[in-house]
Amino acid sequence: MNGQIYDVLVIGGGINGAGIARDAAGRGLSVLLCEKDDLAQHTSSASTKLIHGGLRYLEYYEFGLVRKALQEREVLLKAAPHIIGPLRFVMPHDASQRPQWMIRAGLFLYDHLAKRELLPGAETLNLERHPAGLPLKPGFKRGFAYSDGWVQDARLVVLNAQDAAERGAVVLTRTECVFAQRERELWRCTLREEGGATRTVLARSVVNAAGPWVDTLLKNVIGRSASKSVRLVKGSHIIVRRLFDHSNAYIFQNPDKRIIFAIPYENDFTLIGTTDVEYRGDPAQVRIDDDEVRYLCEMSNRYFAKQIDPEDVVSTFSGVRPLLDDESANAASVTRDYTLELDTVDGAPLLSVFGGKITTYRKLAEQAVDQLAKSLGVHSPTWTAAVPLPGGDLAQPTFEAFLADARQRYPWLPLPLLTRYARSYGSRIGIVIGEATDLAGLGGEILPGLYEAEVRYLMDVEWARKAEDILWRRSKLKLHLPVGAEAVLDRWMAARSASAPVGSSADLFEPRSA
């Protein structure tokens, strides 16, 4: 670190930490981000993969949160059209639950709480005629449709970190902050790398964006107390073979008043979730349990004609949501809003993040940096609302047009591979492909559909260090590959790391400015 004093040390490489690092770096602040594991390894890669206003939060009168999320939905659809896209949701009507008039009123409010430019509004469906009715049990004759968005959640985190690095931030993965002490106008912090080596860094401010560990970091590392706390709620999902052939998703209302989503996933699968279960264990060890698997299967079977049981589950994932503790009676009703706590009592600022959801991360980051900048005497304007994320500056008006243009430029790429590249890297697809003019130019095919050129890019630019980083977070290739694929890739990456030092995205691109 060469004795540099950073303006901001961000602790936590989830969506909030990466978003704050990006915003701060774009305002000219010197930033260091450290994450004890991989980027998005925990909560931020375990979402339901949605950019949405949160229709169900209207039931809890969270109108401000829903409005904020709907506004951000529009911003993010424009900022990253390669990893975020529109998704139409179908809600079959169960006559034993909410009446139709109430649902129509809720959908009308959902459509009009914030300005909507990119997505169509809600409508009533005849499920006996609409394609979305075919996979359902015959009893569901009426329903509703509305719009929201899907997202590659872990890639959203990585792209924020990448943009931060290109604007001058230092991003250290697998590096844990183990000690932080205020020394008047500075923080002295000890960072420990995965191998055990430590280093001391100085910063004018610290951001505690540790997600499920925000309370633990405050107490055990920083030695401070806070007036707020987080409530850990486990959300689990199951993945099964495709239950329907159309492109719509479903939202199901259940007798226990919880909802689940059934979402088209990775072409061949359906993603079903989520649960809301109180959690008191180690957030790093969270796993789905048998009761959750059975519950999700039962809720799916309540609506779909094709029945599933636990043996049909191809894969699962769980995450711990660090929700702002509002003392709600049950986990499902805990607010998804956030609060920021700025502590400047003894000198150098400490900002802690409590709660939040992936859809509102950019606004959270903007507000966080506003508070920090004021404390640090910096007056740079906000900027992230109008600037695309890396790869999001598509030259064409739609992703479909961009993909068609890419097919003209790379006719030798198989369409499934080209589509995955376009969805993952957007306008930076050419950097991944490099000078290649055929498949051989991409290097060896390490695993089916995974070539050396892409792995080198992910290691050099996106901080990938292990096979799991690539096969589960930066892609979902793990779902499509045979048992043992991860070990093959780990061996290749280890050999490559031993022979070629890993750089960062800052080495490959010209510095960006807001």
Secondary structure, DSSP 8 states (H G I E B T S, - for coil): -TT-EESEEEE--SHHHHHHHHHHHHTT--EEEE-SSSTT-SGGGSS-SEE---GGGGGGT-HHHHHHHHHHHHHHHHH-TTTEEEEEEEEE--TTSS-HHHHHHHHHHHHHSS--SSS---EEEETTTSGGGTTB-TT--EEEEEEEEEE-HHHHHHHHHHHHHHTT-EEESSEEEEEEEEETTEEEEEEEETTS-EEEEEES-EEE--GGGHHHIIIIII----S--EEEEEEEEEEEE-S-SSS-EEEEE-TTS-EEEEEEETTTEEEEE---EE--S-GGG----HHHHHHHHHHHHHHBSS---GGGEEEEEEEEEEEE----SSGGGS---EEEEEE-TTSS-EEEEEE--GGGHHHHHHHHHHHHHHHHT------GGGS--TT---SSSSHHHHHHHHHHH-TTS-HHHHHHHHHHHGGGHHHHHTT-SSGGGG--EEETTEEHHHHHHHHHHS---SHHIIIIII--GGGGS-TTHHHHHHHHHHHHHHHS----GGGTS-----
